[in-house]
């Protein structure tokens, strides 16, 4: 029997919903921390490329906050498309943030590289969650909703 067939659908639904709410909450808190920390917190060499974005670092923080707020709100008002959009936004944000670290690390051997892996991994998690919510737009199995 396949592993997915052995999972209790209600437990799996709870895990997806919890992971989505945790990921969204992380995005909200991280967004606030980026805006609140301001440019002083982005002085390291690893942030060189990310700082070329207009309005950085504040624009990075505001975008991440909004994506997280969309994802979290969607889970409470049962709007799978809103959740999927929030998770897709978090995924894209993390991908571009990780890629900015890749570019900087390529250009500067002193730049930290841990952000590449951390944000790359979070990108994949958000992508999986977005896919789960897109797949469940019809209300899920037996009328259950993920949101």
N, C-alpha and C positions, 0 to 999 in steps of 0.2 A: 504494500500500500504506500502511496506517495505521502511524503511528510505533510504537504498542504492539505491532503484529505483527512489527516489525523488531527488537525487543529480544530478545536471547537470554534465555530464561526463567531460566537459571541465574544469569546476571549480574543480572537484575532481582531475583531472589530474594535474592542476596547483598546488593544495595543496600538492599532493604527491611530485611533482618535487621540490617545494619550501622547504618542510620539509627535503627532501634529501639533497638539497644544503646547508641548514642551519646546518644539522647534520654533513655533510662533512666538512663544514667550521669550525664548533666547533672542530672537530677532528684535523684538521690541526693546528688551533691556540693553542689548548691544547697540542698537540704534541710538537710544538715549545716552548711553555711555560715550559713544563717538561724538555726538553733538556736544554733550557736557564737557568732555575732555578737551575738545578744541584742538587747534593745531599743535599745542604744546605736547600732546600725547603722540603725535605723528612725526616726531623728529628723527626717528631711526632711518637708516639707509633703505630698509625694506619698503618703506612707504613712498619712495621717490616717484614711482610711476603712478600710484593711486592718487597722489597729490596733484597730478596734471589734470584731473577731472575738474571741470568748472564747479566752483563752490566747495571744493574738498577742504577739509574732511566732512563738513556739515552735510553736504549733499549725499554723501555715502550713508551717513547716519539717518537722515530723514527718509531716504528711499527704503532702507532696511526696516525702519520702524513701521512705515506704511505697509510694506509687504507682510510683516508679522501681524499687524493689526487686522489686515484683511483675512489672513488665515485663521487667526484666533476667533474673530467675530463670526466668520462663516461656520465654525464648529458649533457655536452656540445658537445660531439662527437657522441651522440645517440647510445651508446653501453650499452644495458640493462644488459648484463652479467657482464660487468666491474662495473657498478653501483651496481649490486647485490653482486658482490664479495667484493667491498669496504664496503658496508653496513654489509655484513656478517662478515667481518673482524672487523669492529667497534663493532658489537654485541659480537663477541668472546672476543675482548679486554676488553670490559666493563664487561662481565661476569666474566672473570678471575680476573680483577681488583677488582670487588665487592666481589668475593670469597676470595681474599687475605685479604680483610677487615673483612670478616666473620671469617676466621681462626684466625686473630690477635685479634679480639674482644672476641672470645671464650677463647683465652689464656691470654688476658690482659684486665681486667675490666676497665682500665683507657683509653683504646683505643676508639677513636671516631667511631661512627656507622653511621653517616649520609652518608658517601660514599657508604655504602651498598645499600641504597635505591636510591640514585641519579644515580649511575652507573647501578644498576639493572634496573631502569626505562629506562635509555638511551639504555640499551641492548635490551629491548622489542621494543622500537621505531625503532631501527636499524633493528631488526628482521622483523618487519612489513613492513618496506620499502624494505628490501631485497626481501621479499616474493612478494610484489607488482611488483617489477621489473622482478623477475623470471616469474611471471604469465603473464607479458606483452611482453615477448620475441618475440612473433609473430607479434608485431606491435600494439597491443591493439585493441580496438573496432573501427571498421570502418577505419582501417589503421592508426589511431593515435598512436603515440609513447609516452611513458612516459618520456624518457630521454630528 
